[in-house]
Structure formats: C-alpha cells, structure tokens
Amino acid sequence: MKCPECGQWNRASMPHCIRCRAPLNIDAASRTAWKEDLRDEGQAAAYIRVDEFGNTDSTPDARDVLAREMQDLKKRKQEGQEKKDIMLGNGGPGEKSAGETRPRRASSWQEEAPEETGGTVRMRRISPEGIAAEQEAEIRHRVRYMDSNGSFVEPRSYDRVSDTPPGERHYSYAASLRKQMSSRARRRRNALTFLGALVLFVMLGTGGYYTWRYFTEQRGQVLSGPSASVTATMMDDLAAHTILIPGEDGQQIYIRELHASYLVSGGFATVQVADHTWYDNYEGTLEESMDVTVTPFLKTAAGKQTPLQPIHYTIYIPVSPVTLDSPESLRTEVATTMSTIQITVRPGSRVTVNGVDCSDTVSSETGVMSYNATVQPIGDNVFHIVVRSQYCRDTSLDVTLYRAPQEIPLDLAVGTYGTTYQKVIKVSATTMPGAYVEVHSPYSDLDITNLDSTGKFSFNAVFDHIGNNTISITASYPGRKTSLVEHTVYYVPPADEYTVKAWPLSAEGYAELLSNTAVRASYGQVYVVTGVVQYSISTKPQMVVINTSEDGKSQPVLVQNYSRTTWEVGKYYRLYADAYSTYNSMPWLNARYTYTK
C-alpha cells in the first residue's frame, strides 16, 4: 500500500513505511486473515471398522480428504491471484472508485496519488523530484511475488522503472523470467559455439602446420649423391640381395622397411636382405616377381633423419619344389579302385589334395608324401595337388587317373591293403547280384554264397613273389560288357624272415647269379649286397651301382631302392635284395632293407 505521509509504496504486510517509518493504519487481523483460511476446519469423515475379535479401527475416508484439499487449493488460488494483482499494480487501494479504475496522468511535474487514512481518501500533489525519488527507491526495493497458489516466489529486483504511473504499470513475472532464461541460454549457446569454433580452428591450423613441415622437410629435402648399388647374392642358402649405400665413415643409415640402422664403413653401408623378407607375411597369391622399394635415411647423433634417394629393385620368387614319383605321368589309366599318388616335396611344406590338407602325411626327413586315391569308374578322376614350401610361391599339379565306366558295377571293399607282410590276405568285393565273377590272380577259398542275393563275395589272395602283386577280378552278365578290377599289393616279408634267406655274393655266388638270373628272379632269391656306392644310374626311382668284391673293384651289381633309406654316392651300405633281371651285363636286384655300416 502507499504511505500516507511520503507516498512511498510498501507491502501491505509491513507495519511501517520503509522510507519515512510512518505507521501504516492497517488492521492486523486483516493482514493475517489469509493464514487462518489455510488452517484445517476439522477432521474429515471417518469409517469405523470392527473385526471378528471386537477390535475397532477408525480410518478417514480418502475421498473426503481429497475433496477438501481440492476446495482449499481452489480458494488459495483465487486469493493468491487477487493479491498478485494488487502487488503488480493491476488494482489496489486508491485506484478504484465506484467499481471502475481511474486512469493516471503521466506528467513530469505533478502526480495525484490517493492515500488511505482512516477510510478517507486524500489527494496530494507530488513534485517531479518526488517522482524521481519514488522511482529510485522502487528500483532498490526487492519485491516478493505470490503465485496462483498463494505461495511466495523467489524475490528479484527490476532493472528499471518506467515513467508510467504506478497504477498503469503491468508486469508479468513469469514472462519476464522466461525471457531472461531464454536470453541466458542463447548467450551460453553462442559462447559454446564460439569456443568450439575456436578450438577447431586451432586444431586445423596446428595439423596443417605440422603436415606442411613433414612434406617440406622430410619429403622435399632429399639428399642427392652417389646412387646405391644392388647385387643378387645368397643368404643362408636362400636368394637375397646386397645393397651398398654410399656415405661417410661413421654415419648411420636407417632403413625404414627393415627397422634397422647400418654403420657406414669403407665408404658404404652394407645391407643384406633375404628376398623372402618381402613376402613372408603375404597372404594372397604370389606372382613370379615382385618390385621392392627400400627407403634409407641419414641418421644423425641427435636423432634427426634426413631421407636419401629411394632404392628400387626386383626380386623373383621361386616355386615350391615338387616331384611326382607315382604314377609315372600326370595322366594314367588304371583298373584299380585304389591307386597311390606319391610326391616328394621340401620337408615342412604344406600340401593339399582337392582342398584337403594332407601336410601331416609329409615325411619330416625325406619330404615324401603318399596319398591313397579312390578311383571311381567314371572316366577321369582328377586330383588337384597344391604345394606351398617355405619362402616359395605355390606350385600346383593335376594328376588324372582314368578308370573306364562300368556297365557291371565291380569294386573291392574299402580298406583293402596296399602293403602287407603277409603272404595271404582276405579280399572282399561287391558286384551286381546274379553276375558271374572270376579271379585271375592266385587265390584260395572263393566264397560266392551271397553273390546272387547281395552281390557280395570274398576270397584269399595269395602272393607268390616279393614286391608288387596284382589282384585281378572280372564280373560278367549276359548282355553287358565285362567289368575288370585290378588292385596292386606290395608284399615283403618281415626283415627277420626276409634276411635269413639271403645268399652271399661271393665270387662263386656272383658268377652263379649272372648265369641263372631268370631262374633266381622267378623264385625271388634274396642276396646280401655289401659295398660302397660307386655311382648313380637314376634318382626316380633310385638306382645305383655297387662293387660287391672284397676289394670293392669288381663284381658290380645294379640295385634299385625299395627301402626307406636314401642312398648317397661314396657311402658303404649292407643291402638285402631279391633278384629281378640284368642290366648291361650286371645282375639287377631290388633292395628291400638297408643297413648302414
């Protein structure tokens, strides 16, 4: 309300004027009447419940409590709105008369202001200096506003007071608060945007500067001088290249690709690089050659590196060595269900046959790998072999085993032996039910009990000589072409049985063998051959000449190696071999067991 003495506006709840300390004639009961309205008027209706034991429980009705709280809330909201309008100047004592608002005149010289003194309204003239003083005091005055629920909100100060008379000023605190918050958020967002742009600019500038230095100092300033020389050499029995980089004695040359430094001595830094260094970790398919680039740097004691002229040269990648031992050609016609493919590779090589890894079957000493191929009667059976040796590129070869298509199906059982120490083994086979079968190789105990019903039959194969024995079977049926199946079994008795049958090659024994080679070969007579390997006739298969006389100068014999040991020229061996034929007037024997001296 307005002070009746000085005209200063004060809160209605204050007992004295904040400017002149004059008492404000306001009924104290009216100032606190609103507090009495907030008090509870009584207890809400309650329900009394009695359980089966006679215990009572009085509980207020929640719906009555809620309804009463809603009424109180509505009442406080209305009263709060009225008090808020009075505080904001929308209406109040001295501004309404006879139910209407009397407008004020905005003047720089006079202001008519009402005063409440004992219910009488008096008018007084206020000079411009008084108006200015009121405005200054109102700027310093902090006002608390009451919201629609009758609660006071956080006090705040106005930045200015307009020249409009107090009765015509209209302030919206909520709108002003939202405006200030929006302005602050906008200023904060603008500040963050500016800061982010500044950081991004600094980062781009720094990165650009160092990139420029890298390309100008490291790439642009390449020292020129005598060119380096590259020579093909050997390193640990493998292909390599030796690079000679000219420089002053004591300088250090750093090779980026090798991550190593080399000292200049005698006017050159010597760098020896194995060719496989460049493709050891290469996973793709290697070509026949590869272009290599070496980037040397001149390294100072302070650690600064100055690039030299790059060095370029070409390396040639060798193929993985592989030799086909069996069969003799890449395309062979066979009549057997099982056929052995034997190759020789470098020990430790990775070998795949038709995509299946067979590296575990490669001998770690000799590199020999034997693969038992199943040959179907479909014509061409192609076996794709890929070999990858260390420090080499892949080598592949296709071995084709042709087996004629059959009008009458005839096959040996899976797992039929290819090598055995036994002279007799049982062989099982299957053909078309009702077909006529015939065994053309030595056999016994032919069993055709189930031939007509299931087509299965069996017999005992008998091996009449040492070495390769061929099992031959035919199946015929009226109106169809006869089918043929052949299977080779390598038969050698155990060493304790084979060696005891050996005859010595003395002067008399040598002459007797040379005179009766055909007879001794038909019986598979075993001889013991001792001596030094004189020279080699063939490496596939291995065939050597050994002098069997006591002085090692006469009685030469040709020996073909069927043992697991590879012979070397100039070394002494004791061999157990059976007679086979003659070669250039020399007895030809097949060695089954090898013993060193």
C-alpha positions in Angstrom: 0.0 0.0 0.0 1.0 3.7 -0.3 2.4 5.6 2.7 0.0 8.4 3.7 3.0 10.7 4.6 5.6 10.4 1.9 3.7 8.5 -0.8 6.1 5.5 -0.8 4.6 2.2 -1.8 5.0 -0.5 0.7 4.0 -4.1 1.1 0.6 -4.5 2.7 2.0 -6.7 5.5 4.6 -4.1 6.7 3.6 -2.1 9.8 5.9 0.9 9.0 6.9 2.8 5.8 10.3 1.7 4.6 11.1 5.3 3.7 9.8 7.6 6.4 9.0 5.0 9.1 5.4 6.4 9.4 2.9 3.9 10.8 0.6 2.3 8.4 -3.0 2.2 9.6 -3.7 -1.4 8.6 -5.8 -3.8 10.6 -3.5 -6.6 11.8 -6.4 -9.0 11.7 -6.9 -8.4 8.0 -3.1 -8.9 7.3 -3.2 -12.5 8.8 -6.7 -13.4 7.8 -5.5 -15.4 4.9 -3.4 -17.5 7.2 -6.4 -18.5 9.2 -8.1 -19.7 6.0 -5.3 -22.2 5.4 -6.0 -24.0 8.7 -7.9 -27.2 8.8 -11.5 -26.7 9.8 -12.0 -30.2 11.3 -11.5 -33.8 10.8 -12.8 -35.5 7.6 -15.4 -38.1 7.9 -14.1 -41.4 9.1 -15.2 -45.1 8.9 -15.2 -47.3 12.0 -14.3 -51.0 11.2 -14.7 -53.8 13.8 -13.0 -57.1 13.1 -14.1 -60.6 14.4 -12.2 -60.1 17.7 -14.0 -56.8 18.5 -11.1 -54.6 17.7 -12.1 -51.2 16.2 -10.3 -49.2 13.6 -11.2 -45.6 12.6 -9.9 -44.6 9.2 -10.8 -41.3 7.4 -12.4 -41.6 4.0 -9.7 -40.8 1.4 -12.2 -39.4 -1.0 -13.4 -36.8 1.6 -9.9 -35.8 2.3 -9.1 -35.4 -1.4 -12.3 -33.3 -2.0 -11.5 -31.0 0.9 -7.9 -30.5 -0.3 -9.2 -29.6 -3.8 -11.5 -27.0 -2.3 -8.8 -25.4 -0.2 -6.5 -25.4 -3.3 -9.1 -23.6 -5.4 -9.7 -21.0 -2.6 -6.0 -20.3 -2.1 -5.5 -20.0 -5.9 -8.2 -17.3 -6.1 -7.0 -15.3 -3.2 -3.4 -15.6 -4.4 -4.4 -14.2 -7.8 -6.1 -11.2 -6.2 -3.1 -10.4 -4.0 -0.8 -10.8 -7.0 -2.9 -8.3 -9.0 -2.6 -5.9 -6.1 1.2 -6.4 -5.9 1.7 -5.9 -9.7 -0.4 -2.7 -9.7 -3.3 -4.2 -11.6 -5.6 -2.9 -8.9 -5.5 -1.7 -5.3 -6.4 0.9 -2.8 -6.9 4.3 -4.2 -7.1 3.1 -7.8 -10.7 2.0 -7.9 -13.7 4.1 -7.1 -17.3 3.1 -7.6 -16.2 -0.1 -9.3 -14.0 1.4 -12.0 -10.4 2.3 -12.4 -9.4 5.9 -12.6 -6.5 6.4 -15.1 -3.5 8.3 -14.0 -2.0 11.2 -15.9 1.7 10.9 -16.8 3.2 14.2 -16.0 6.7 15.3 -15.3 5.5 17.9 -12.9 2.6 16.5 -10.9 1.1 13.3 -9.8 -2.1 12.8 -7.9 -1.8 9.9 -5.6 -4.5 8.5 -3.2 -3.9 7.9 0.4 -5.7 5.7 2.9 -6.1 7.4 6.3 -8.9 6.1 8.3 -11.0 5.3 5.4 -10.8 8.8 3.9 -9.1 9.3 0.5 -7.0 12.4 0.2 -5.3 13.8 -2.9 -1.8 15.4 -2.8 0.4 17.0 -5.4 3.8 15.5 -5.9 6.7 17.3 -7.5 8.9 15.8 -10.2 11.7 15.4 -7.6 9.3 13.3 -5.5 8.5 11.1 -8.5 12.2 10.6 -9.2 12.8 9.7 -5.6 10.0 7.2 -5.7 11.4 5.6 -8.8 14.9 5.3 -7.3 13.5 3.8 -4.2 11.4 1.4 -6.2 14.5 0.3 -8.2 16.3 -0.6 -4.9 13.3 -2.3 -3.4 13.1 -6.0 -3.7 9.7 -7.4 -4.2 8.4 -10.8 -3.5 5.6 -12.1 -5.6 2.9 -14.5 -4.8 1.9 -17.2 -7.3 -1.6 -18.5 -8.1 -1.4 -21.0 -5.2 -0.8 -18.3 -2.6 2.9 -19.1 -2.2 5.7 -16.5 -2.3 8.3 -17.0 -5.1 12.0 -16.0 -5.1 12.4 -12.2 -4.7 14.0 -10.4 -7.6 14.9 -6.7 -8.5 13.7 -4.8 -11.5 16.4 -3.3 -13.7 14.4 -0.2 -14.3 11.1 1.5 -13.6 9.2 3.1 -16.5 7.8 6.6 -16.5 4.3 5.2 -16.5 2.4 6.0 -13.3 2.3 3.1 -10.8 -1.4 2.5 -11.4 -0.8 1.8 -15.1 2.3 -0.4 -14.9 1.6 -4.0 -15.7 4.4 -6.6 -15.1 4.3 -10.3 -15.9 6.9 -12.0 -13.8 6.6 -15.4 -15.5 7.0 -13.9 -19.0 10.0 -11.8 -17.8 11.6 -14.9 -16.2 11.2 -16.9 -19.3 12.6 -14.1 -21.4 15.6 -13.9 -19.1 16.2 -17.6 -19.1 15.9 -17.7 -22.9 18.4 -14.9 -23.2 20.8 -16.6 -20.9 20.6 -19.9 -22.7 21.1 -18.1 -26.0 24.2 -16.3 -24.7 25.5 -19.5 -23.3 24.9 -21.4 -26.6 26.6 -18.6 -28.5 29.6 -18.7 -26.2 29.9 -22.5 -26.5 29.6 -22.3 -30.3 32.3 -19.6 -30.5 34.6 -21.7 -28.2 34.1 -24.8 -30.3 34.8 -23.0 -33.5 38.0 -21.5 -31.9 39.2 -25.0 -30.8 38.5 -26.5 -34.2 40.4 -23.6 -35.9 43.4 -24.1 -33.6 43.4 -27.9 -34.3 43.2 -27.5 -38.1 45.9 -24.8 -38.0 48.2 -27.0 -35.9 47.6 -30.1 -38.1 48.2 -28.2 -41.3 51.4 -26.7 -40.0 52.9 -30.0 -39.0 51.7 -31.6 -42.2 53.4 -28.8 -44.2 56.6 -29.3 -42.2 56.5 -33.1 -42.8 56.3 -32.8 -46.5 58.7 -29.9 -46.9 61.4 -31.1 -44.5 61.1 -34.9 -44.8 60.0 -35.4 -48.4 61.1 -32.2 -50.1 64.7 -32.1 -48.9 66.0 -35.4 -50.2 69.8 -35.6 -50.2 71.3 -36.4 -53.6 74.6 -38.1 -54.1 76.1 -41.3 -55.5 73.5 -43.9 -56.1 73.3 -47.2 -54.2 74.2 -50.5 -55.9 72.1 -53.7 -55.6 73.6 -57.2 -56.2 71.9 -60.6 -56.2 73.5 -62.8 -53.6 72.8 -65.8 -51.3 72.0 -65.7 -47.6 71.6 -68.9 -45.6 71.3 -70.9 -48.9 68.4 -68.7 -49.9 68.1 -66.0 -52.5 69.0 -62.5 -51.3 70.2 -59.1 -52.4 73.1 -57.0 -51.1 72.7 -53.2 -51.1 75.7 -50.9 -50.9 74.6 -47.3 -49.8 77.5 -44.7 -50.1 78.3 -42.4 -47.2 80.9 -41.1 -44.9 82.6 -43.4 -42.4 80.8 -43.3 -39.1 77.5 -42.2 -40.4 74.4 -44.3 -39.7 71.9 -45.3 -42.4 68.4 -46.2 -41.2 66.2 -48.4 -43.3 62.5 -47.8 -42.6 61.2 -51.1 -44.1 63.7 -53.2 -42.1 63.5 -51.1 -38.9 67.3 -51.3 -38.5 70.3 -49.0 -38.7 73.6 -49.8 -40.5 77.0 -48.1 -40.0 79.0 -46.7 -42.9 82.4 -48.4 -43.2 84.8 -48.1 -46.1 82.5 -45.6 -47.8 79.5 -47.9 -47.8 76.7 -49.1 -45.6 76.2 -52.8 -46.4 72.6 -54.0 -46.2 71.9 -57.7 -47.0 68.3 -58.6 -47.3 66.8 -62.1 -47.9 64.3 -62.0 -50.7 61.7 -63.8 -48.7 61.6 -60.9 -46.2 59.3 -59.0 -48.5 56.6 -61.7 -48.9 56.8 -63.8 -45.7 53.6 -62.4 -44.3 51.8 -62.1 -47.7 48.5 -64.0 -47.6 47.4 -63.6 -51.3 48.6 -65.4 -54.4 52.3 -64.5 -55.1 53.4 -63.6 -58.6 56.6 -64.7 -60.3 58.3 -61.4 -59.4 57.9 -58.5 -57.0 59.1 -54.9 -57.1 60.8 -53.8 -53.9 61.4 -50.3 -52.6 64.0 -49.6 -49.9 63.8 -46.1 -48.1 67.1 -45.2 -46.5 67.5 -42.2 -44.1 70.7 -40.5 -42.9 70.5 -40.6 -39.1 72.4 -38.0 -37.1 73.6 -38.3 -33.5 70.8 -36.1 -32.4 68.3 -38.5 -33.9 67.3 -36.3 -36.9 66.6 -38.4 -40.0 67.2 -37.0 -43.5 65.8 -39.1 -46.4 68.1 -40.3 -49.1 67.2 -41.4 -52.6 64.8 -44.5 -52.5 66.3 -47.7 -53.9 64.2 -49.9 -56.2 64.9 -53.4 -57.4 63.0 -56.6 -58.5 63.1 -60.0 -56.8 62.0 -63.3 -58.3 60.0 -65.7 -56.1 60.9 -69.4 -56.6 58.3 -72.0 -56.9 57.8 -74.7 -54.3 59.8 -77.8 -55.4 57.6 -80.9 -56.1 58.4 -84.2 -57.8 55.7 -86.8 -58.9 57.0 -90.2 -58.0 53.9 -92.3 -58.8 52.3 -92.7 -61.2 54.9 -92.0 -63.8 52.8 -89.5 -65.8 50.1 -86.9 -64.9 47.5 -89.0 -66.8 47.3 -92.7 -66.2 44.8 -95.4 -67.0 44.1 -97.7 -64.1 41.7 -100.6 -63.4 42.0 -100.5 -59.6 39.7 -99.0 -57.0 42.7 -97.7 -55.0 45.8 -96.1 -56.5 48.7 -94.5 -54.7 49.9 -91.0 -55.7 53.4 -90.3 -54.3 55.2 -87.0 -54.4 58.4 -85.6 -53.0 58.4 -82.1 -51.6 60.6 -80.0 -49.3 60.2 -81.2 -45.7 57.8 -78.9 -43.8 55.8 -78.0 -46.9 52.0 -77.5 -46.8 50.3 -79.9 -49.2 46.5 -80.0 -50.1 44.8 -82.6 -52.3 41.4 -81.4 -53.7 41.3 -78.8 -50.9 42.0 -81.3 -48.1 45.2 -80.5 -46.0 47.5 -83.6 -46.1 50.5 -81.9 -44.6 50.7 -84.3 -41.7 51.5 -87.2 -44.1 54.7 -85.5 -45.4 57.8 -87.1 -44.1 59.8 -84.7 -42.0 63.1 -86.2 -43.1 62.6 -87.1 -46.8 59.6 -85.0 -47.8 57.9 -88.0 -49.3 54.0 -88.0 -49.2 51.9 -90.9 -50.3 48.2 -90.4 -51.0 45.8 -93.3 -51.4 43.4 -92.1 -54.1 40.0 -93.7 -54.5 39.3 -94.2 -58.3 35.7 -94.3 -59.4 34.6 -96.0 -62.6 33.5 -92.6 -64.1 36.3 -91.9 -66.5 38.7 -89.2 -65.4 39.4 -88.8 -61.7 41.3 -85.5 -61.2 43.3 -84.9 -58.1 44.4 -81.3 -57.7 47.6 -81.0 -55.6 48.9 -77.7 -54.2 52.3 -77.4 -52.6 53.5 -74.3 -50.6 57.0 -74.5 -49.3 58.7 -72.0 -47.0 60.0 -68.9 -48.8 58.4 -70.1 -52.1 55.2 -69.5 -54.0 52.5 -72.1 -54.6 53.0 -75.0 -57.0 50.1 -77.0 -58.3 49.7 -80.1 -60.4 46.7 -82.1 -61.6 47.0 -85.9 -61.5 44.4 -87.6 -63.6 43.6 -91.3 -63.1 41.3 -92.7 -65.8 39.1 -95.7 -65.0 36.7 -96.8 -67.6 33.0 -96.6 -66.8 31.5 -100.0 -65.9 28.2 -101.5 -67.2 28.5 -104.0 -64.4 29.5 -102.4 -61.0 32.5 -104.2 -59.5 34.5 -102.8 -56.6 36.8 -104.0 -53.8 35.9 -103.3 -50.2 37.2 -100.0 -48.8 40.3 -100.6 -46.7 41.8 -103.3 -48.9 45.6 -103.5 -48.1 48.1 -101.9 -50.4 51.1 -103.1 -48.5 51.4 -106.2 -46.4 53.9 -108.5 -44.7 51.6 -111.5 -45.0 51.7 -113.9 -47.9 47.9 -114.4 -47.8 45.2 -111.8 -47.1 41.4 -111.9 -47.3 39.8 -109.7 -50.0 36.1 -108.8 -50.2 34.3 -107.3 -53.2 30.8 -106.4 -54.4 29.2 -106.7 -57.9 25.7 -106.8 -59.4 23.6 -109.6 -57.9 23.5 -112.6 -60.2 26.7 -111.7 -62.1 29.4 -114.2 -62.8 32.8 -113.4 -61.1 36.2 -114.8 -61.8 39.6 -114.3 -60.0 42.5 -114.3 -62.4 45.3 -113.9 -59.8 46.5 -116.6 -57.3 43.8 -117.1 -54.7 42.0 -119.7 -52.5 38.7 -120.2 -50.7 36.4 -118.3 -53.1 33.0 -117.6 -51.3 30.1 -116.7 -53.5 27.3 -117.7 -51.1 25.7 -114.2 -51.2 26.5 -113.4 -54.8 23.0 -114.0 -56.2 21.2 -112.1 -53.4 23.5 -109.2 -52.4 26.3 -109.4 -55.0 29.0 -109.8 -52.3 31.8 -112.3 -52.4 35.2 -112.9 -50.9 38.4 -114.9 -51.4 42.0 -115.3 -50.1 44.6 -113.5 -52.2 47.9 -115.4 -52.4 51.2 -113.5 -53.2 53.6 -115.7 -55.0 56.6 -113.3 -55.2 58.1 -110.5 -53.3 57.3 -107.0 -54.4 54.2 -105.8 -56.3 51.4 -108.4 -56.7 48.3 -107.6 -58.8 44.9 -108.9 -57.7 42.7 -109.2 -60.9 38.9 -109.8 -60.8 36.3 -109.8 -63.6 32.5 -109.7 -63.5 30.2 -110.6 -66.4 26.5 -110.6 -67.1 24.5 -111.5 -70.2 24.0 -108.5 -72.5 26.5 -106.3 -70.7 30.2 -105.5 -71.0 32.5 -107.4 -68.7 34.0 -105.3 -65.9 37.6 -105.6 -64.7 39.1 -104.6 -61.3 42.8 -104.8 -60.5 44.5 -104.0 -57.3 48.2 -103.9 -56.6 49.6 -105.1 -53.2 53.2 -104.6 -52.3 54.3 -107.8 -50.4 57.6 -108.0 -48.5 58.1 -110.5 -45.6 59.3 -109.1 -42.3 63.0 -108.4 -42.0 63.6 -111.4 -39.7 62.1 -113.7 -42.4 63.5 -112.0 -45.4 67.1 -111.6 -44.4 67.6 -115.2 -43.3 67.0 -116.3 -46.8 69.8 -114.2 -48.3 72.8 -115.7 -50.2 76.2 -114.1 -50.1 77.6 -112.6 -53.3 81.0 -114.2 -53.2 82.9 -114.8 -56.4 81.1 -118.1 -56.9 77.7 -116.8 -55.9 78.1 -113.8 -58.3 79.0 -116.0 -61.2 76.1 -118.3 -60.5 73.6 -115.4 -60.3 74.9 -113.9 -63.5 74.4 -117.3 -65.3 71.0 -118.1 -63.8 69.4 -114.6 -63.4 66.0 -115.6 -64.9 65.6 -118.6 -62.7 66.7 -116.8 -59.5 64.3 -114.0 -60.3 61.3 -116.3 -60.8 61.9 -117.6 -57.3 62.7 -114.2 -55.8 66.0 -115.4 -54.4 67.4 -113.0 -51.7 71.0 -111.8 -51.7 73.1 -109.7 -49.4 74.9 -106.8 -51.2 77.7 -105.1 -49.3 80.0 -102.3 -50.6 80.4 -98.6 -51.4 78.0 -96.9 -53.9 80.1 -96.2 -57.0 77.8 -94.0 -59.0 74.1 -93.4 -59.6 72.1 -94.5 -62.6 68.7 -92.9 -61.7 67.1 -90.9 -59.0 63.5 -91.7 -59.8 63.5 -94.5 -58.8 66.9 -94.5 -57.2 69.2 -96.9 -58.9 72.9 -97.2 -58.1 75.9 -99.5 -58.9 77.9 -101.2 -56.1 81.0 -103.4 -56.5 80.5 -106.5 -54.3 84.0 -107.9 -54.4 86.1 -107.9 -51.3 88.4 -105.2 -52.7 85.4 -103.2 -53.9 86.7 -103.1 -57.5 84.8 -105.8 -59.3 81.5 -107.8 -59.3 79.3 -104.8 -60.0 75.5 -105.1 -59.4 72.6 -102.7 -60.2 70.4 -102.2 -57.2 67.0 -100.4 -57.2 66.0 -98.9 -53.9 62.7 -100.0 -52.4 63.7 -99.3 -48.8 63.0 -96.2 -46.7 66.6 -95.0 -46.8 68.0 -92.8 -49.5 71.5 -93.8 -50.6 74.4 -91.5 -51.1 77.3 -92.0 -53.5 80.6 -92.9 -51.8 79.0 -94.4 -48.7 79.1 -98.0 -47.5 75.8 -100.0 -47.1 74.7 -103.5 -46.4 71.6 -104.3 -48.5 69.2 -107.2 -48.7 67.7 -107.5 -52.2 66.0 -110.1 -54.3 66.9 -111.0 -57.9 65.0 -109.2 -60.7 66.8 -109.1 -64.0 70.0 -108.0 -65.7 71.3 -104.6 -66.8 74.3 -104.0 -69.1 75.7 -107.5 -68.2 75.2 -106.8 -64.5 72.7 -108.6 -62.2 69.7 -106.3 -61.3 68.4 -106.7 -57.7 65.6 -104.9 -55.8 66.7 -103.9 -52.3 64.0 -104.1 -49.6 66.1 -103.4 -46.4 69.1 -101.1 -46.0 71.6 -101.1 -43.1 74.5 -98.7 -42.7 78.0 -99.7 -41.6 
